[in-house]
């Protein structure tokens, strides 16, 4: 069995930023035209979530009260798709950090909450655009797509099925968000992350992170749901209903997911014989959820050093969130320090990947 490591990570963000003030102004302009719809406020958004701003692929369309969704032009088949473009940007940074040429990559897994088409797979398109060999496929486990994809990559590397696997998470979540829903109009932002997972033996990585173990779990729930799909066109009466966008029962999610994730992490650490974890790179959906999860695991309040927050800047970027936290908050860790990337979301799904800095 080979020793799997994370040898490089990459991050792509759009150039456009929407602040809470701008988003609330747009929502309230719309709310003023709808009977019974209460206005939003910056105080409400920040108290409910901890989010202060977000990156988006298109700002003008989102803030237009008559549109309230990004304007993303469809590209001809002969051009690289938008998800391919942003995937390549994040992947190239990861490859550069790992000191690995693209033609030495054996596999690609593109995991995200929303893929822009059914087929051909975005991952296969990325494989072509980067010039990688081997195989590629897409997967979707909503906000846990990154950790589930990492687990698949780890197993491929451990068994020798692949030497190097790129895990990429192109999340254009502004396109699935209902900006006319007061309870969720502020939640999401856009970003793309990339990780190179490879065998330690022969790796050129300057700072390898050994993957000590992965753990995945799912439990069915309707509390986070998006009914958009190819069958919608077969029922014209309901094809444009609001449930074809993101929706959730936030209170139920909080109540049920926090103990689920905390228990998952505790049992994973016990299974690996780990008694000390320096860094929790948690899914960046809600500041309060992360605080409660870390407190349950640690038995006390976590510091920002122990459980760093990036959602104040990025908002919820679905599966990319925990990877952004890892990408941004790892350089201060010492050789031998242990951390965990953890995701949780629709499904319910929970994924954890425990890593240790080797040098």
C-alpha positions as CSV (number, residue, x, y, z in Angstrom):
1,X,0.0,0.0,0.0
2,X,1.3,3.5,-0.9
3,X,1.2,6.4,1.5
4,X,-1.2,9.1,0.2
5,X,-0.4,12.8,0.6
6,X,-1.8,16.2,-0.3
7,X,1.1,17.7,-2.2
8,X,-0.6,20.9,-3.5
9,X,-3.7,23.0,-3.3
10,X,-5.1,25.8,-5.5
11,X,-7.9,28.4,-5.3
12,X,-9.7,30.4,-7.9
13,X,-12.1,33.3,-7.0
14,X,-14.1,35.6,-9.2
15,X,-13.2,39.2,-9.5
16,X,-16.7,40.4,-8.3
17,X,-17.5,40.9,-4.7
18,X,-21.0,41.6,-3.2
19,X,-21.1,43.0,0.3
20,X,-24.0,42.4,2.7
21,X,-25.0,46.1,2.3
22,X,-25.3,45.7,-1.5
23,X,-27.2,42.4,-1.3
24,X,-29.6,43.7,1.3
25,X,-30.3,46.8,-0.7
26,X,-31.2,44.7,-3.7
27,X,-33.4,42.3,-1.7
28,X,-35.3,45.1,0.0
29,X,-35.9,46.8,-3.3
30,X,-37.5,43.5,-4.5
31,X,-39.3,42.9,-1.2
32,X,-41.0,46.3,-1.4
33,X,-42.9,45.1,-4.5
34,X,-44.1,41.8,-2.8
35,X,-47.0,42.0,-0.2
36,X,-46.1,40.4,3.1
37,X,-42.4,39.9,2.4
38,X,-40.3,41.3,5.3
39,X,-37.2,43.2,4.5
40,X,-33.7,41.9,5.2
41,X,-30.9,43.7,7.1
42,X,-27.1,43.5,7.4
43,X,-27.5,42.9,11.1
44,X,-29.8,39.9,10.4
45,X,-27.5,38.4,7.8
46,X,-24.4,38.7,10.0
47,X,-26.1,37.5,13.2
48,X,-27.6,34.5,11.4
49,X,-24.6,33.3,9.5
50,X,-21.4,35.3,10.2
51,X,-21.1,36.1,6.5
52,X,-20.0,39.6,5.5
53,X,-19.4,39.4,1.8
54,X,-19.1,36.9,-1.1
55,X,-17.4,36.4,-4.5
56,X,-19.7,35.9,-7.5
57,X,-19.1,35.3,-11.2
58,X,-21.6,38.0,-12.0
59,X,-22.5,40.9,-9.8
60,X,-24.8,43.0,-11.9
61,X,-27.4,40.3,-12.6
62,X,-27.6,39.2,-8.9
63,X,-28.1,42.8,-7.7
64,X,-30.7,43.7,-10.3
65,X,-34.1,43.5,-8.4
66,X,-35.8,42.6,-11.7
67,X,-33.5,39.7,-12.3
68,X,-31.7,38.5,-9.1
69,X,-29.6,35.8,-10.6
70,X,-26.2,35.8,-12.3
71,X,-25.9,36.5,-16.0
72,X,-23.8,33.7,-17.4
73,X,-23.8,33.3,-21.2
74,X,-23.9,29.8,-22.6
75,X,-20.7,29.0,-24.5
76,X,-20.5,27.1,-27.8
77,X,-19.5,23.5,-27.6
78,X,-16.2,24.3,-29.2
79,X,-15.1,26.5,-26.2
80,X,-14.1,25.4,-22.8
81,X,-17.0,25.6,-20.4
82,X,-16.9,28.0,-17.4
83,X,-16.6,25.2,-14.9
84,X,-13.7,23.8,-17.0
85,X,-12.0,27.2,-17.0
86,X,-12.2,27.8,-13.3
87,X,-11.2,24.1,-12.6
88,X,-8.1,24.5,-14.7
89,X,-7.1,27.7,-12.8
90,X,-7.4,26.1,-9.4
91,X,-5.7,22.8,-10.6
92,X,-2.7,24.6,-12.2
93,X,-2.0,26.3,-8.8
94,X,-2.2,23.0,-7.1
95,X,0.1,21.4,-9.6
96,X,2.6,24.2,-9.4
97,X,2.7,23.9,-5.6
98,X,3.2,20.2,-5.9
99,X,6.0,20.6,-8.5
100,X,4.1,18.2,-10.7
101,X,3.5,18.6,-14.5
102,X,0.0,18.0,-15.7
103,X,0.9,15.1,-17.9
104,X,1.9,13.1,-14.8
105,X,-1.6,13.2,-13.4
106,X,-3.4,9.8,-13.7
107,X,-6.9,10.8,-12.6
108,X,-9.3,13.7,-12.1
109,X,-12.4,13.8,-9.9
110,X,-14.6,16.9,-10.3
111,X,-17.0,17.1,-7.3
112,X,-19.5,19.9,-6.7
113,X,-23.1,20.7,-5.8
114,X,-24.1,21.6,-9.3
115,X,-22.7,20.5,-12.5
116,X,-23.5,22.6,-15.5
117,X,-24.5,19.7,-17.7
118,X,-25.1,16.0,-17.6
119,X,-22.4,14.9,-20.1
120,X,-19.8,14.8,-21.3
121,X,-18.3,15.0,-17.8
122,X,-16.7,18.3,-16.9
123,X,-13.8,16.3,-15.4
124,X,-13.1,14.8,-18.8
125,X,-13.1,18.2,-20.4
126,X,-10.7,19.4,-17.7
127,X,-8.5,16.4,-18.4
128,X,-8.3,17.5,-22.0
129,X,-7.7,21.2,-21.3
130,X,-4.9,20.4,-18.8
131,X,-3.3,17.7,-20.9
132,X,-3.6,15.0,-18.2
133,X,-3.5,11.2,-18.9
134,X,-5.6,8.5,-17.5
135,X,-9.3,8.9,-16.5
136,X,-11.7,11.5,-15.2
137,X,-15.2,11.6,-13.8
138,X,-17.7,13.9,-12.1
139,X,-19.5,13.3,-8.8
140,X,-22.0,15.1,-6.6
141,X,-22.5,14.7,-2.8
142,X,-23.6,18.4,-2.4
143,X,-21.4,20.2,0.2
144,X,-19.5,17.0,0.9
145,X,-18.3,16.5,-2.7
146,X,-14.7,17.5,-1.9
147,X,-14.2,15.1,1.0
148,X,-15.9,12.3,-0.8
149,X,-13.8,12.9,-3.9
150,X,-10.7,13.0,-1.7
151,X,-11.6,9.6,-0.3
152,X,-11.9,8.2,-3.8
153,X,-8.6,9.7,-4.7
154,X,-6.9,8.4,-1.6
155,X,-8.1,4.8,-2.3
156,X,-6.9,5.0,-5.8
157,X,-3.4,6.2,-4.7
158,X,-3.2,3.7,-1.8
159,X,-3.9,0.7,-4.0
160,X,-1.7,1.8,-6.9
161,X,-4.7,2.3,-9.2
162,X,-3.4,5.8,-9.8
163,X,-0.2,7.6,-8.9
164,X,-1.6,11.1,-8.8
165,X,-5.2,12.3,-8.7
166,X,-6.5,15.9,-9.0
167,X,-9.6,16.7,-6.9
168,X,-11.4,19.8,-8.1
169,X,-14.5,21.6,-6.8
170,X,-15.9,24.2,-9.2
171,X,-18.7,25.8,-7.1
172,X,-20.8,28.4,-8.9
173,X,-23.4,28.4,-6.1
174,X,-24.8,31.8,-6.9
175,X,-26.6,30.2,-9.8
176,X,-28.6,27.8,-7.6
177,X,-29.5,30.4,-4.9
178,X,-32.9,31.9,-4.7
179,X,-32.0,35.6,-4.1
180,X,-35.7,36.3,-3.4
181,X,-35.8,34.1,-0.3
182,X,-35.2,36.2,2.8
183,X,-34.0,33.3,4.9
184,X,-31.3,32.2,2.4
185,X,-30.6,35.0,-0.1
186,X,-27.2,35.8,1.6
187,X,-25.8,32.3,2.0
188,X,-23.7,31.4,-1.0
189,X,-20.7,32.6,-3.0
190,X,-18.6,31.3,-5.9
191,X,-15.1,29.7,-5.8
192,X,-13.1,26.7,-7.1
193,X,-10.5,24.7,-5.3
194,X,-8.1,22.1,-6.4
195,X,-6.0,19.5,-4.6
196,X,-3.4,17.1,-5.8
197,X,-3.3,13.8,-4.0
198,X,-0.4,11.5,-4.8
199,X,1.9,8.8,-3.4
200,X,4.5,10.1,-1.0
201,X,7.1,7.8,-2.6
202,X,8.7,9.9,-5.4
203,X,6.8,13.1,-4.7
204,X,8.5,16.4,-5.3
205,X,6.3,18.3,-2.8
206,X,8.1,20.7,-0.5
207,X,5.4,20.4,2.2
208,X,3.6,17.1,2.0
209,X,0.6,16.4,4.2
210,X,0.1,12.7,4.9
211,X,-3.5,11.6,4.8
212,X,-4.0,9.4,7.9
213,X,-7.5,8.4,7.2
214,X,-10.9,9.2,5.6
215,X,-14.4,8.6,6.9
216,X,-17.7,9.1,5.1
217,X,-21.3,8.9,6.2
218,X,-24.7,9.6,4.8
219,X,-28.2,9.8,6.3
220,X,-31.2,10.7,4.2
221,X,-33.0,14.0,4.9
222,X,-35.2,16.4,3.0
223,X,-34.1,19.4,5.1
224,X,-31.6,20.6,2.4
225,X,-32.9,20.0,-1.1
226,X,-32.7,21.2,-4.7
227,X,-35.2,19.5,-7.2
228,X,-33.6,20.8,-10.4
229,X,-33.0,18.1,-12.9
230,X,-33.6,16.9,-16.4
231,X,-37.0,15.5,-15.6
232,X,-38.3,19.1,-14.8
233,X,-39.1,19.6,-18.5
234,X,-41.5,16.7,-18.4
235,X,-43.8,18.6,-15.9
236,X,-44.3,22.0,-17.5
237,X,-46.7,23.1,-14.7
238,X,-43.9,22.9,-12.0
239,X,-40.8,23.4,-14.1
240,X,-40.1,26.8,-12.7
241,X,-41.2,26.4,-9.1
242,X,-38.9,27.8,-6.4
243,X,-37.9,24.3,-5.3
244,X,-35.8,24.0,-8.4
245,X,-33.3,26.2,-6.5
246,X,-31.6,25.7,-3.1
247,X,-33.9,25.5,-0.1
248,X,-33.5,24.3,3.4
249,X,-35.1,24.0,6.8
250,X,-32.3,25.8,8.6
251,X,-33.3,25.2,12.2
252,X,-33.8,21.5,11.7
253,X,-30.4,21.3,9.8
254,X,-28.7,23.0,12.7
255,X,-30.3,20.8,15.3
256,X,-29.6,17.5,13.5
257,X,-26.3,18.1,11.8
258,X,-24.2,19.6,14.7
259,X,-24.4,16.4,16.8
260,X,-24.1,14.2,13.8
261,X,-20.8,15.8,12.7
262,X,-19.4,16.1,16.2
263,X,-20.0,12.4,16.8
264,X,-18.5,11.5,13.4
265,X,-15.3,13.4,14.1
266,X,-14.9,12.0,17.6
267,X,-15.3,8.4,16.4
268,X,-12.9,9.0,13.5
269,X,-10.2,10.3,15.8
270,X,-10.7,7.4,18.2
271,X,-10.5,5.0,15.2
272,X,-7.1,6.5,14.2
273,X,-5.8,6.7,17.8
274,X,-5.5,10.5,17.6
275,X,-5.8,12.4,20.8
276,X,-4.7,15.9,19.7
277,X,-5.9,17.8,16.6
278,X,-4.5,21.3,16.1
279,X,-6.6,22.5,13.2
280,X,-10.2,22.0,12.2
281,X,-10.8,23.0,8.6
282,X,-14.6,22.8,8.8
283,X,-17.3,23.2,6.1
284,X,-18.0,26.9,5.9
285,X,-21.7,27.2,5.9
286,X,-22.6,28.9,9.2
287,X,-20.3,30.3,11.9
288,X,-22.6,29.1,14.7
289,X,-22.6,25.5,13.5
290,X,-18.8,25.4,13.3
291,X,-18.5,26.9,16.8
292,X,-20.9,24.3,18.3
293,X,-19.3,21.4,16.4
294,X,-15.8,22.3,17.5
295,X,-17.0,22.9,21.1
296,X,-18.6,19.4,21.3
297,X,-15.4,17.8,20.0
298,X,-12.9,19.8,22.1
299,X,-15.1,20.1,25.2
300,X,-14.5,23.8,25.2
301,X,-14.8,26.9,23.0
302,X,-12.4,26.7,20.0
303,X,-10.1,29.5,19.1
304,X,-10.0,31.0,15.6
305,X,-6.6,29.4,15.3
306,X,-8.0,26.0,16.0
307,X,-11.1,26.4,13.8
308,X,-10.4,29.1,11.3
309,X,-13.2,31.0,9.5
310,X,-13.3,32.0,5.9
311,X,-17.0,32.3,5.3
312,X,-17.0,35.9,6.4
313,X,-15.1,36.6,3.2
314,X,-16.3,33.9,0.9
315,X,-19.8,33.0,2.3
316,X,-20.8,29.3,1.8
317,X,-18.9,27.9,-1.2
318,X,-20.4,24.5,-0.7
319,X,-17.8,21.7,-1.1
320,X,-15.0,24.2,-1.6
321,X,-15.3,25.7,1.8
322,X,-13.2,23.3,3.9
323,X,-10.6,23.2,1.2
324,X,-10.4,27.0,1.2
325,X,-9.9,27.0,5.0
326,X,-7.1,24.4,4.5
327,X,-5.5,26.4,1.7
328,X,-5.5,29.6,3.7
329,X,-4.8,28.4,7.2
330,X,-2.1,25.7,7.3
331,X,1.3,27.3,6.7
332,X,1.8,28.1,10.5
333,X,1.5,24.5,11.5
334,X,4.6,22.5,12.5
335,X,5.9,19.2,11.4
336,X,3.9,16.5,13.1
337,X,0.8,18.7,13.6
338,X,-2.5,17.1,12.8
339,X,-5.6,18.6,11.2
340,X,-8.9,17.6,9.7
341,X,-10.9,18.7,6.7
342,X,-14.5,18.1,7.4
343,X,-17.6,18.7,5.3
344,X,-21.3,18.3,6.0
345,X,-24.4,19.1,4.0
346,X,-27.4,17.8,2.0
347,X,-28.0,14.1,2.2
348,X,-27.2,14.4,5.0
349,X,-23.6,13.7,4.2
350,X,-20.5,14.0,6.3
351,X,-16.9,13.5,5.3
352,X,-13.7,13.8,7.2
353,X,-10.1,13.6,6.0
354,X,-7.4,13.6,8.7
355,X,-3.9,14.9,7.7
356,X,-0.5,15.4,9.3
357,X,2.3,17.7,8.2
358,X,5.4,15.6,7.3
359,X,8.1,18.3,6.7
